[in-house]
Amino acid sequence: MNDPFFVLGVSESADDDEVKRRYLALVRAFPPERDPERFQAIRAAFEVLRTARGRLEQRLLRSGGSALRRLKLSCLEPATPGVTGRVSRATVAALLLEGAAACVDPARDGKAGGPPRGMTGSGEG
């Protein structure tokens, strides 16, 4: 899916009313009878962004990219082929918190000072 903020043309700080106003304006401009594919994209973006929680989740996914990439690397892609190492809960929690912190303070994205404690993939935890 495309970036829902871009599809609706709203900022990340948009409130419920602004998202709804923009959605309704786009639906009037691109009704389903005239452009069904674009309408589907607009509708999908609105469904994601219509609540404050949905907007927060999208901001977290956008700005916590480096933390989420490291989480994927540490949890899903083993350093040694054929060897699967379990990552500790503390490591997963630290990476998720790093992503949440980056959501609140975009300047922190990827600048947390190295991997969190316990991110060795050695099966601890």
N, C-alpha and C positions, 0 to 999 in steps of 0.2 A: 504494500500500500504506500502511496505517496505520503509525504509529510502532511498531516491533517491541518496544521496551522497554515501551511502554504495553500492548500486546496481551498480553505475557507477565506484566506486572506486576512487572518487576525493575528495579533501579536500573542506571545506566550503569556502576557499578563492580562489578556482579555477576560472579562467576567461573563457570567451566564447570559446576561441581557445582550451584550455585544455579540457573543457567539450566535445567539438565536436570531438577532436582527440580521446579521450577515448571512446566515443560513437561509432565512426567508427571502432576502434580496436575491440570492443566487438561484433559489428555486423558481422565483418569478422570472429571472433572466434565462434560465435553462430548464424549462419544465420537462418532465419525463417523456412527453409525447414528441418533443422536438429534438432532444439530445439525451437519450436514455443512458448512454455510457457515462457522460459527464454528470448526470443526475445521480447515478449510483455512486460515483466518487464523492460527490458533495454530501450525499446522505451518509455514507460510511464515515467521512470526516466528522460530520456533525454528531454521529452516534458516539464517536470516541471523545470528542471535546465538549459535549453538552453538560457535563458535570465538572465541578472543581477537582474531584478525584481523578477523572479521566485526563484533564489537562495536566495535573501533577504527574501522573504516570507517564504521559508523553514527554514532559520536560525531563523527567528522570531518565527515560530511554535515550533522549537526545544528548543530554549533557553528561550523563554518566557513562559515555561510550568507552573510555579507556578502562574504567573499573570493570565494566561488563565484559570487555574483551579479555582482560586478565582472568576474570572468573571463568570464562569459557576455556581459556588455555589451561588453567590449573585443574579444572574439573573434568573437562571433556577430552582434552588432547594430551595423552601421556607423553612425557619427555622421552621415554624409551619405548620404541615400538614393542607391543606385546606385553608391556608391564603397565598395569593400571594401578595408580596410587590414589588412595582416598584422601581428600582434602578435609581438614578439620572443620567443624562447625564454626569455630572462631574465625577461620580464614574466610569462609563464605560470608559470615556476618560482617567482618571488617570490610570486605569488598563491596557488599551491598550498602554499608554505611558510607563508604567513600563515594559511591555513586550518588547517594542521597545528598551528601554534602556538596558534591559538584552541582547538583540540581539547584541547591540554595545559593551557592557561591561558584559561578561558572569559572572563576579564575583558578579554582582548585582542580579542575579536570585534568587528571594525569600528573598532578604535581604533589602527590601526597608523600613523597620522599621514599619511594621504593615499595617493594611488596610488603603487605601486612605480615605481622608475626604469624608463624605457622604455615606460611605458603611455601612449603617445600615439596608437597606432593609425595611425601615419603610414607604415607599411610598412617600418620599420627592422627589421633582424634577420634 
